Each structure stands twice: as structure tokens, then as C-alpha cells.
């Protein structure tokens, strides 16, 4: 045991974090096993970065927030998007990769915040001098092919009934102020997209809505798994929906005669989720999947998913994924 204690400290630094502006943070991160592979793993990791970043730039402890009643208030994920600039996509990340993560936070109105992260692979020797500026215009109009972009719109909620996850209520916490955040320009807000998804139970996408179907709709039922799907405060974890949806996509993939290896090898170009509600621990969720294929590039496929809580007859999640087969 004494020999083990005498070993020199490892030179590995897993993360470096610095404030780069009034509402921006830069991280240098080593990709660890728990943050790559499945979409859920990446979404969970970046979700933690979102809460940490909002806490830093707002001078407020998001993790311990409470509303005026003293009830825990959660900065819940309402919209979550992962978009590839072209070459870098979630399945490209692996153990030991070094990432520069630049994060920007905006006041999205109604005491909500939009946080955008840009992930870029870097060399071990890269420091602040090698960093390149990032803004919203890059995300919307000129994404870099060597970057992965993750966008989170978060709203404050609390339980309306302490015994249930149904009927969450808007609940801004005591002491939270957004005055120091830049205002999100309307043209960059995903609210209109989310409103349309809430109404139609899918994301409108004029560029792809006319693509031909790649087969009949698939219905998949998922019983909420209290071991895997529930977070530390008893809510259906936002990142679990990435796993629930991805599992259903795998079933559809297999139904089309494709291999599991080809599913893992696909490039996830754009995936987004709008969260409309939560569900109780004993709920059964019904997923309806509809897939369509790019008529100009059959390797490119879009999948729309609506997640319905059978017990309460509510659509609680709307998702869309754009993938490229290899």
C-alpha cells in the first residue's frame, strides 16, 4: 500500500474552466468514458455544463434553487438540440479526446435561459491563445464543419403535487435574476419551433417535410424504468429520453433489416427534443416513429418521434433526428 501511495500524481487534467466574458465560459475537457458513446451520455454531461454555466454567469446556485414556497425549483430542459457542423458528430467522440467547449448564456424571456455550447476537438497543447470566437450567427448561418453545437432552452419548474411528476408548474426561484445576461434576439429563439411542436406533435421542417416515407410508422411501448430513467429528485430524467428514443430507433433500424453495427456507425447530424411534460414512475410511454428519406441522398434519413404518456393521455416529448447511414 505504501508503494501505491508513493506514486507520483498523474499529469492528466480532466477539465479546465475559465470565465471569458459576462455571460460566457470556456472549458478544456478530456472526453471520459461516461460522456461518450450513447446520445444520453453526451446529453447528460452537457446538461451538467449548462447548469454549471448558468450558475457561474448569473451568480446563483442553480443546483439548490427554491421557489418562494420553499419548494425545490428546477432549471428544466424544455428544448435540447445537438447539431453537427459536418465532420464532428456525437459518435466521433472517444476516450481521451481533448475538447474546447465555449458556452454562451442568454436571457430568453419569461425567466428562462438559452445556453449554447460549441465543442471543438483540439490538441493537448492548445491554450487560450488558440481559441477562436463563437457567436450565435455561427450556429445559425455558418456552422464550422469541425464543431459540434449543443443548444439548451431551460425554464424553471417545480412540482405542483409533491407526490406526482404530472402537472409541473412554472416556478422561478427566489433570488434568480437575469439582468446580467444579454437578451436573446428573437430570430435565434427556438420558442416558435417549440410552440409548433407542441401543437402538431412534430417539428416543422419545410426542407424535409416533403421527403417520402421509408416505411410504415412504428409503435413502441416503454415502461418507465425506475433504475435507469429516474434522476436523483424522482423526475423522469431529461437525458433518459435520448436513450428511450434511441432504443426505439434501433428497433426500427432492425425492422428494416439493418445491422446493429451500422446503427452505431451512423452519423447523427441533427437531433432535437422538446419536453412538454414529465411522467410518474409507473407510467408506460408509447412512442410513434415516422421515418423519411432524402430523395436526393438515400443515405440521409429523418425520424420523427412523439412520446405519449398512456396513463394521462398526454404527449410529453416531441423529437426529430437527422442521421446519415454509412
VORO-477336 format. One record per residue: x, y, z of N, C-alpha, C in turn; residue in three letters. Coordinates in pm, whole numbers, padded with zeros to 5 digits, always signed. Each point is the difference from the previous one (the first is absolute). Example, Ala and Ser with C-alpha at 12.3 -4.5 7.8 and 13.67 -1.06 7.14 Angstrom:
BEGIN
+01319-00569+00780-00089+00119+00000+00090+00120+00000ALA
-00035+00105-00072+00082+00119+00006-00077+00109+00073SER
***
This chain:
BEGIN
+00083-00120+00000-00083+00120+00000+00086+00125+00000UNK
+00113-00004+00073+00086+00118+00006+00059+00032-00138UNK
+00030-00105-00082+00052+00023-00134-00103+00071-00087UNK
-00128-00039+00018-00105+00065-00078-00013+00146+00039UNK
+00006+00028+00128-00014+00138+00046+00117+00085-00046UNK
+00115-00064-00027+00119+00076-00039+00003+00032-00149UNK
-00093-00053-00077+00001+00027-00143-00019+00149-00026UNK
+00067+00055-00101-00015+00143-00030-00140+00030-00051UNK
-00044+00121+00023-00132+00040-00046-00004-00001-00152UNK
-00115-00039-00055-00015-00003-00145+00000+00142-00055UNK
+00066+00023-00115-00002+00133-00059-00130+00030-00074UNK
-00089-00099-00010-00123+00019-00075-00091+00101+00070UNK
-00047+00098-00076-00099+00097+00048-00128-00026-00079UNK
-00106-00040+00069-00123-00039-00068-00081+00120-00048UNK
+00010+00113+00068-00077+00116-00042+00063+00127+00055UNK
-00002+00104-00084+00039+00134+00041-00114+00092-00038UNK
-00042+00084+00091-00114+00088-00023+00041+00144+00027UNK
-00038+00090-00091+00030+00141+00021-00117+00085-00048UNK
-00022+00108+00070-00099+00099-00041+00062+00086-00109UNK
-00068+00013-00115+00056+00075-00111-00075+00129-00029UNK
-00109+00024+00070-00079+00120-00021-00113+00004+00100UNK
-00083+00106-00004-00111+00011+00096-00097-00118-00005UNK
-00016-00060-00118-00095-00112-00013+00059-00112-00084UNK
+00130-00025+00017+00065-00105-00079+00105-00072+00083UNK
+00018-00128-00031+00094-00086+00072+00073-00086-00103UNK
+00127-00028+00026+00079-00089-00086+00051-00116+00084UNK
-00015-00120-00054+00051-00121+00064+00099-00070-00093UNK
+00105-00053+00057+00083-00099-00068-00026-00132+00071UNK
-00050-00098-00072-00054-00122+00060+00062-00122-00065UNK
+00032-00100+00081+00037-00132-00050-00126-00087-00004UNK
-00026-00061-00115-00117-00086-00013+00023-00126+00081UNK
-00092-00026+00093+00007-00117+00087-00103-00104-00042UNK
+00013-00124+00048-00094-00104-00043-00146+00034+00026UNK
-00027+00073+00108-00138+00028+00036-00066+00109-00082UNK
+00073+00061-00094-00059+00110-00076+00001-00025-00151UNK
+00025-00123-00043-00002-00027-00143-00061-00137-00024UNK
-00033-00026-00125-00067-00125-00036-00144+00028-00033UNK
-00089-00018+00095-00142+00025-00023-00029+00149+00001UNK
-00109+00039-00066-00042+00139+00004-00035+00041+00143UNK
-00055-00092+00079-00034+00033+00138+00124+00043+00077UNK
+00112-00068-00019+00121+00033+00074+00046+00142-00031UNK
+00003+00035-00127+00042+00134-00039-00099+00105+00049UNK
-00131-00028-00017-00102+00096+00042+00006+00026+00149UNK
+00022-00104+00080+00007+00016+00145+00119+00086+00040UNK
+00116-00027-00063+00121+00076+00032-00019+00147-00033UNK
-00049+00030-00120-00018+00139-00040-00111+00065+00082UNK
-00099-00077+00041-00102+00054+00088+00058+00050+00131UNK
+00095-00075+00055+00068+00045+00122+00079+00128-00027UNK
+00067+00006-00117+00072+00123-00035-00094+00119-00008UNK
-00122-00023-00051-00097+00108-00010-00033+00056+00139UNK
-00031-00087+00094-00032+00047+00136+00121+00070+00063UNK
+00118-00056-00021+00121+00062+00056+00023+00138-00061UNK
-00019+00010-00132+00025+00127-00069-00100+00107+00043UNK
-00128-00036+00007-00101+00096+00045+00029+00044+00143UNK
+00040-00093+00086+00036+00036+00138+00113+00100+00001UNK
+00102-00023-00084+00117+00087-00003-00034+00140-00047UNK
-00067+00012-00114-00021+00132-00059-00112+00078+00070UNK
-00092-00072+00067-00109+00070+00070+00029+00020+00148UNK
+00111-00055+00050+00030+00014+00142-00107-00060+00088UNK
-00051-00117-00041-00113-00062+00069+00018-00151-00003UNK
-00022-00066+00113+00018-00145+00008-00124-00071-00055UNK
+00007-00037-00129-00112-00067-00065-00034-00132+00068UNK
+00100-00068+00054-00019-00134+00054-00083-00001+00129UNK
-00006+00114+00069-00073+00006+00127-00114+00100-00003UNK
-00053+00029-00116-00104+00102-00015-00130-00042+00067UNK
-00068+00100+00059-00132-00024+00059-00091+00117-00034UNK
-00128-00031-00017-00096+00106-00032-00046+00068+00128UNK
-00085+00103-00008-00042+00072+00121-00070-00087+00104UNK
-00051-00117-00040-00065-00091+00097+00102-00085+00073UNK
+00127+00007-00045+00102-00087+00056+00009-00134-00070UNK
-00075-00015-00110+00001-00124-00078+00118+00001-00096UNK
+00068-00113-00018+00109-00005-00099-00047+00042-00138UNK
+00077+00087-00063-00029+00049-00134+00111-00049-00092UNK
-00038-00053-00115+00096-00063-00090+00009+00076-00132UNK
+00122+00024-00046+00021+00064-00129-00014-00109-00107UNK
-00124-00031-00032-00032-00116-00083+00030+00025-00146UNK
+00034-00108-00069+00028+00007-00143-00132-00004-00077UNK
-00024+00106-00075-00121+00011-00082+00031-00034-00145UNK
+00121+00037-00045+00042-00028-00137+00148-00034+00003UNK
+00035-00108-00068+00139-00047-00001+00033-00040-00143UNK
+00106+00062-00055+00040-00031-00137+00150-00030-00006UNK
+00036-00106-00072+00138-00034-00029+00016+00004-00151UNK
+00087+00088-00051+00014+00017-00144+00146-00008-00040UNK
+00027-00079-00102+00135-00012-00055+00024+00108-00103UNK
+00121+00059+00002+00036+00094-00104+00037-00070-00130UNK
+00020-00132+00007+00033-00076-00120+00087-00120+00028UNK
+00122+00023+00048+00095-00109+00021-00007-00058+00142UNK
-00022+00083+00099-00004-00046+00139-00144-00027+00041UNK
-00027-00121+00042-00133-00038+00047+00017-00086+00125UNK
-00109-00027+00074+00015-00066+00130+00077-00131-00002UNK
-00017-00083-00104+00067-00129-00003+00150+00012-00026UNK
+00047+00118-00039+00142+00020-00023+00078+00017+00130UNK
-00067+00034+00109+00068+00024+00127+00040-00131+00064UNK
+00122-00004+00055+00049-00123+00061+00090+00033+00119UNK
+00036-00104+00075+00080+00016+00121+00126+00081-00029UNK
+00026+00098+00084+00124+00074-00006+00002+00117-00096UNK
-00104+00015-00084-00004+00118-00086+00001+00126+00084UNK
+00066+00102-00052+00001+00130+00068-00096+00093-00073UNK
-00086+00064+00078-00100+00090-00055+00017+00140+00055UNK
-00016+00098-00087-00025+00136+00047-00151+00021-00007UNK
-00060+00040+00112-00144+00025+00006-00020+00147+00034UNK
-00057+00074-00092-00036+00139+00025-00151+00006+00023UNK
-00040+00067+00107-00141+00005+00039-00046+00144+00013UNK
-00116+00029-00058-00061+00133+00007-00138-00013+00064UNK
-00036+00095+00085-00130-00002+00068-00076+00127-00033UNK
-00131-00015-00026-00084+00113-00038-00130+00000+00081UNK
-00051+00120+00023-00132+00017+00057-00101-00029-00109UNK
-00077-00108+00016-00097-00042-00101-00141+00046+00033UNK
-00016+00088+00101-00132+00050+00037-00074-00094+00091UNK
-00098+00052+00071-00085-00079+00091+00085-00075+00102UNK
+00108+00063+00046+00091-00062+00097+00050-00136-00048UNK
+00030-00006-00129+00062-00120-00058+00133+00041-00061UNK
+00084-00100-00025+00132+00028-00055+00030-00093-00117UNK
+00074+00052-00098+00050-00081-00109+00151-00009+00016UNK
+00053-00122+00003+00143-00024+00008+00044-00076-00124UNK
+00104+00051-00065+00052-00062-00121+00145-00039+00025UNK
+00034-00123-00034+00136-00050+00016+00057-00036-00137UNK
+00124+00039-00025+00071-00045-00119+00114-00091+00042UNK
+00000-00125-00049+00102-00098+00032+00094-00013-00120UNK
+00130+00009+00027+00101-00008-00108+00116-00085+00047UNK
+00040-00097-00081+00117-00081+00033+00125+00085-00011UNK
+00088-00012+00101+00122+00080+00002+00119-00090+00037UNK
+00120+00051-00023+00122-00070+00041+00025+00026+00148UNK
+00075-00090+00064+00031+00014+00142+00067+00134+00030UNK
+00076+00050-00096+00077+00122+00023-00081+00128-00019UNK
-00123-00012-00051-00079+00120-00027-00035+00071+00130UNK
+00017+00129+00002-00036+00081+00116-00092+00112-00043UNK
-00023+00099+00089-00092+00110-00031+00038+00076-00127UNK
+00130+00008-00031+00043+00074-00119-00046-00066-00128UNK
-00030-00130+00006-00046-00072-00119-00152-00005-00011UNK
-00067+00063+00094-00145+00001-00001-00051+00096-00108UNK
-00114-00034-00058-00060+00084-00103-00138+00044+00046UNK
-00039+00124-00027-00128+00053+00051-00119-00077-00056UNK
-00109+00006+00074-00121-00075-00033-00119+00090+00028UNK
-00096+00003-00091-00122+00077+00024-00119-00073-00060UNK
-00120+00052+00026-00121-00067-00046-00011-00005-00152UNK
+00053+00103-00066-00007+00001-00146+00072-00121-00059UNK
+00109-00041+00063+00072-00119-00048-00090-00123+00006UNK
-00070-00016+00110-00087-00116+00018-00109-00004-00105UNK
-00063+00114-00028-00117+00003-00086+00034+00005-00149UNK
+00106+00070-00037+00023+00025-00142+00131-00052-00054UNK
+00100-00023+00083+00129-00044-00052+00070-00094+00098UNK
-00063-00114+00032+00064-00096+00093+00130-00053-00057UNK
+00098-00017+00088+00130-00052-00042-00007-00152-00011UNK
+00058-00059-00104-00006-00146-00016+00073-00075+00110UNK
+00096+00065+00067+00077-00070+00104-00060+00018+00139UNK
-00126+00046+00006-00062+00028+00130-00133-00072+00016UNK
-00035-00021+00125-00129-00056+00040-00068+00106+00086UNK
-00127+00029-00030-00072+00107+00070-00114-00060+00082UNK
-00012+00047+00123-00107-00050+00088-00073+00119+00059UNK
-00130-00002-00015-00085+00114+00036-00102-00046+00104UNK
-00009+00072+00110-00096-00032+00107-00086+00121+00034UNK
-00131-00017-00006-00092+00101+00054-00057-00058+00129UNK
+00019+00072+00111-00040-00049+00131-00100+00093+00065UNK
-00098-00058+00067-00103+00076+00072-00009-00052+00143UNK
-00040+00087+00090-00009-00039+00141-00134-00068+00028UNK
+00004-00118+00061-00122-00071+00037+00014-00058+00140UNK
-00114-00030+00060-00006-00070+00128-00120-00094-00005UNK
-00004-00092+00095-00115-00090+00007-00122+00076+00050UNK
-00114-00020-00067-00125+00053+00051-00056-00089+00109UNK
+00033-00128-00006-00041-00100+00099+00125-00076+00041UNK
+00033+00003+00127+00124-00062+00047+00004-00150-00025UNK
-00116-00062-00025-00006-00146-00018+00001-00041-00146UNK
+00007+00096-00091-00015-00032-00142+00098+00081-00085UNK
+00038-00057-00115+00079+00071-00099-00086+00066-00107UNK
-00131-00024+00006-00093+00059-00095-00044+00136+00052UNK
-00017+00094-00089-00048+00131+00040+00109+00088+00058UNK
+00120-00005-00057+00106+00092+00042-00044+00144-00030UNK
+00039+00092+00086-00044+00139-00012+00120+00092-00018UNK
-00023+00112-00067+00104+00101-00017+00033+00057+00137UNK
+00128-00001+00038+00037+00038+00136+00139+00063+00003UNK
+00012+00128-00038+00130+00067+00011+00047+00002+00146UNK
+00125-00028+00025+00048-00007+00138+00028+00138+00059UNK
-00001+00006+00129+00035+00122+00072+00147+00034-00025UNK
+00024+00125-00036+00137+00047-00016+00058-00014-00138UNK
-00072-00061-00094+00054-00015-00134-00029+00124-00082UNK
+00103+00057-00060-00015+00120-00082+00078-00019-00129UNK
-00055+00051-00108+00063-00015-00130+00053+00131-00055UNK
+00001+00102+00082+00035+00133-00050+00139+00005-00061UNK
+00090-00086+00047+00137+00003-00052+00017-00077-00131UNK
-00106-00067-00046+00010-00078-00123-00039+00084-00121UNK
+00065-00021-00114-00044+00066-00123-00134-00056-00044UNK
-00081+00085-00059-00132-00043-00046+00013-00083-00126UNK
-00070-00111-00008+00002-00085-00117-00080+00066-00112UNK
+00062+00025-00116-00076+00055-00113-00111-00096-00043UNK
-00114+00055-00037-00115-00083-00035+00032-00098-00113UNK
+00083+00041-00095+00027-00087-00114+00080-00124+00038UNK
+00059-00001+00120+00077-00115+00045-00075-00084+00103UNK
-00119+00042+00034-00076-00073+00103-00068-00123-00058UNK
+00007-00114+00070-00071-00121-00046-00144-00006+00049UNK
-00050+00106+00063-00134-00008+00060-00108-00026-00105UNK
+00006+00066-00114-00103-00021-00103+00003-00145-00048UNK
+00119-00055-00014+00014-00140-00041-00063-00092+00104UNK
+00025+00029+00127-00056-00083+00107-00151+00013+00007UNK
-00052+00120-00022-00145+00021+00000-00064-00082-00111UNK
+00063-00001-00118-00053-00080-00110+00007-00149+00031UNK
+00111-00043+00063+00013-00142+00036-00105-00040+00103UNK
-00027+00088+00094-00103-00028+00101-00136-00018-00066UNK
-00029+00082-00100-00131-00005-00065-00015-00118-00094UNK
+00105-00024-00082-00010-00101-00106+00058-00136+00040UNK
+00069-00005+00115+00066-00123+00048+00111-00046-00095UNK
+00056+00093-00075+00125-00023-00073+00061+00136-00032UNK
+00127-00002-00037+00069+00124-00033-00024+00035-00146UNK
-00049+00120-00028-00013+00040-00140+00137+00018-00063UNK
+00015-00049-00121+00128+00010-00070-00029+00004-00150UNK
-00020+00119-00056-00039+00010-00141+00096-00070-00095UNK
+00129-00005+00036+00098-00061-00090-00014-00151-00006UNK
-00062-00061+00103-00005-00146+00006-00142-00057+00011UNK
-00098+00087+00022-00136-00051+00019-00054-00069-00126UNK
+00057+00030-00116-00045-00063-00123+00074-00127-00037UNK
+00094-00043+00086+00073-00123-00031-00095-00121+00004UNK
+00020-00098-00088-00087-00119+00003+00029-00087+00123UNK
-00104-00067+00046+00014-00090+00114+00091-00117-00034UNK
+00074-00046+00101+00086-00116-00021-00060-00127+00059UNK
-00132+00001+00018-00069-00116+00055-00117+00045+00086UNK
-00082-00094+00047-00113+00036+00085+00047+00050+00136UNK
-00089+00073+00069+00031+00045+00136+00023-00121+00090UNK
+00083+00020+00100+00027-00104+00098-00046+00048+00137UNK
-00070-00087+00073-00045+00029+00136+00082-00083+00096UNK
+00060+00066+00100+00081-00068+00102-00047+00045+00137UNK
-00026-00094+00089-00036+00033+00138+00122-00013+00090UNK
+00011+00093+00094+00113+00000+00094-00055+00022+00141UNK
+00017-00101+00086-00036+00016+00141+00112+00075+00069UNK
-00033+00109+00069+00102+00078+00069+00078-00091+00094UNK
+00132+00007-00009+00089-00082+00082+00051+00085+00116UNK
-00046-00026+00123+00042+00083+00113+00151-00004+00025UNK
+00066-00107-00043+00145-00010+00020+00076+00086-00099UNK
-00044-00001-00125+00076+00066-00106-00053+00138-00037UNK
-00131+00021+00007-00062+00120-00058-00022+00115+00097UNK
+00012-00025+00129-00037+00100+00101+00125+00065+00059UNK
-00005+00133+00016+00116+00071+00054-00004+00006+00153UNK
+00093+00074+00057+00016+00000+00145-00110+00070+00077UNK
-00089+00072-00069-00112+00063+00070-00133-00064-00040UNK
+00008-00118-00063-00121-00077-00027-00073+00036-00128UNK
+00057+00088-00082-00062+00035-00128+00055-00088-00111UNK
-00079-00016-00105+00048-00068-00120+00109+00087-00060UNK
+00124-00050+00000+00120+00075-00033-00003+00045-00146UNK
+00032+00126-00024-00007+00051-00137+00088-00081-00095UNK
+00119-00040+00046+00093-00073-00087-00050-00142-00030UNK
-00086-00055+00088-00053-00135-00026-00082-00004-00127UNK
-00062+00113-00036-00079+00000-00122+00086-00023-00123UNK
+00126+00044+00004+00089-00031-00112+00017-00151-00012UNK
+00014-00069+00113+00014-00145-00002-00130-00067-00043UNK
-00113+00047+00052-00130-00060-00034-00026+00013-00150UNK
+00025+00118-00054-00022+00022-00143+00100-00080-00083UNK
+00126-00002+00043+00102-00070-00078-00026-00151-00002UNK
-00050-00056+00111-00034-00143+00002-00111-00030-00099UNK
-00100+00089-00004-00109-00020-00096+00051+00012-00143UNK
+00092+00093-00025+00059+00011-00133+00075-00128-00039UNK
+00067-00061+00098+00071-00125-00028-00099-00110-00041UNK
-00116-00003+00067-00100-00100-00039-00044+00021-00144UNK
-00020+00128-00035-00039+00028-00139+00113-00038-00096UNK
+00121+00030+00037+00117-00033-00081+00004-00150-00029UNK
-00020-00080+00106+00001-00146-00018-00115-00047-00086UNK
-00117+00064+00013-00116-00041-00078+00022+00021-00149UNK
+00094+00088-00036+00032+00026-00139+00115-00089-00050UNK
+00041-00098+00085+00103-00094-00039+00141+00052+00013UNK
+00018+00105+00077+00133+00059+00017+00066-00057+00125UNK
+00131+00002+00002+00075-00059+00111+00018+00098+00114UNK
+00024-00055+00120+00028+00084+00116+00129+00080-00022UNK
+00098-00061-00065+00126+00071-00026-00024+00122-00087UNK
-00085-00012-00101-00027+00115-00087-00074+00109+00076UNK
-00079-00039+00101-00068+00100+00083+00101+00081+00079UNK
+00097-00069+00059+00104+00070+00077+00089+00084-00091UNK
+00017-00042-00123+00089+00070-00093-00064+00120-00066UNK
-00132+00018+00017-00067+00111-00067+00051+00134+00056UNK
-00008+00103-00081+00033+00135+00045-00129+00071+00040UNK
-00009+00044+00124-00115+00078+00046+00028+00146-00034UNK
-00066+00050-00103+00027+00134-00049-00075+00107+00077UNK
-00121-00033+00045-00082+00098+00071-00106-00077+00078UNK
-00006+00020+00129-00106-00062+00080-00051+00103+00099UNK
-00131+00004+00017-00059+00099+00089-00120-00059+00072UNK
-00023+00050+00120-00111-00045+00083-00067+00122+00062UNK
-00131+00001-00002-00079+00099+00075-00074-00075+00111UNK
+00022+00043+00125-00059-00066+00116-00127+00075+00040UNK
-00112-00069-00006-00129+00062+00028-00056-00039+00136UNK
+00059-00098+00066-00048-00043+00129+00087-00112+00055UNK
-00034-00046+00119+00072-00109+00064-00099-00114+00023UNK
+00046-00109+00057-00087-00116+00022+00036-00066+00132UNK
-00097-00072+00056+00022-00068+00126+00079-00129-00018UNK
+00047-00053+00111+00091-00114-00003-00063-00126-00059UNK
-00132-00014+00011-00066-00120-00049-00063+00019-00137UNK
+00038+00107-00070-00061+00032-00129+00049-00094-00110UNK
-00085-00018-00099+00039-00065-00125-00006+00105-00109UNK
+00110+00013-00073+00010+00099-00107-00016-00071-00134UNK
-00077+00061-00088-00017-00055-00134+00068+00094-00100UNK
+00094-00055-00076+00075+00078-00098-00050-00033-00140UNK
-00029+00101-00077-00037-00017-00141+00114+00058-00084UNK
+00060-00084-00083+00113+00041-00084-00043+00004-00146UNK
+00037+00109-00065-00024+00015-00143+00131+00040-00066UNK
+00044-00075-00099+00128+00027-00065-00021+00037-00146UNK
+00088+00086-00050-00003+00040-00140+00142+00011-00051UNK
+00016-00014-00130+00133-00007-00058+00018+00114-00100UNK
+00121+00052-00006+00034+00107-00093-00003-00055-00143UNK
-00087+00050-00085-00007-00056-00136+00127+00025-00081UNK
+00077+00100+00040+00125+00030-00072+00121-00071+00059UNK
-00017-00057+00120+00110-00069+00067-00061-00106+00091UNK
-00022-00122-00051-00070-00104+00077+00068-00039+00130UNK
+00128+00037+00018+00068-00032+00126-00043+00093+00113UNK
-00070+00108-00033-00041+00098+00100-00146-00023+00036UNK
-00026-00014+00131-00134-00039+00046-00041+00085+00119UNK
-00125+00044-00001-00056+00075+00113-00102-00087+00072UNK
+00003+00005+00133-00095-00076+00081-00069+00094+00097UNK
-00133+00002-00006-00081+00077+00094-00058-00094+00104UNK
+00004+00043+00126-00047-00083+00110-00090+00084+00090UNK
-00117-00052+00031-00088+00060+00100-00014-00099+00115UNK
+00019+00047+00123-00004-00086+00119-00125+00035+00080UNK
-00086-00098+00020-00130+00019+00062-00005-00074+00133UNK
-00047+00066+00104-00021-00064+00130-00141-00059+00001UNK
-00008-00134-00002-00130-00065-00013-00090+00025+00121UNK
+00059+00012+00118-00082+00015+00121-00074+00133+00002UNK
+00063+00104-00051-00061+00134+00008-00044+00053-00135UNK
+00021-00080-00107-00040+00039-00134+00062+00134-00040UNK
+00132+00010+00022+00073+00123-00036+00118-00035-00088UNK
+00028+00084-00098+00127-00007-00071+00100+00081+00080UNK
+00105-00068+00047+00094+00067+00091+00134+00033-00064UNK
+00027-00057-00118+00126+00028-00069-00024-00007-00150UNK
+00063+00092-00071+00006-00004-00146+00147+00003-00039UNK
+00041-00090-00089+00141-00009-00037+00014-00016-00150UNK
+00113+00045-00052+00035-00023-00141+00149-00023-00009UNK
+00039-00097-00084+00141-00029-00021+00029-00009-00149UNK
+00111+00059-00042+00047-00011-00137+00130-00078+00004UNK
+00003-00118-00064+00115-00089+00003+00048-00030-00142UNK
+00129-00036-00006+00056-00045-00128+00056-00140+00018UNK
-00048-00094-00082+00050-00136+00004+00133-00010-00071UNK
+00083-00094+00046+00130-00021-00064+00002-00133-00073UNK
***
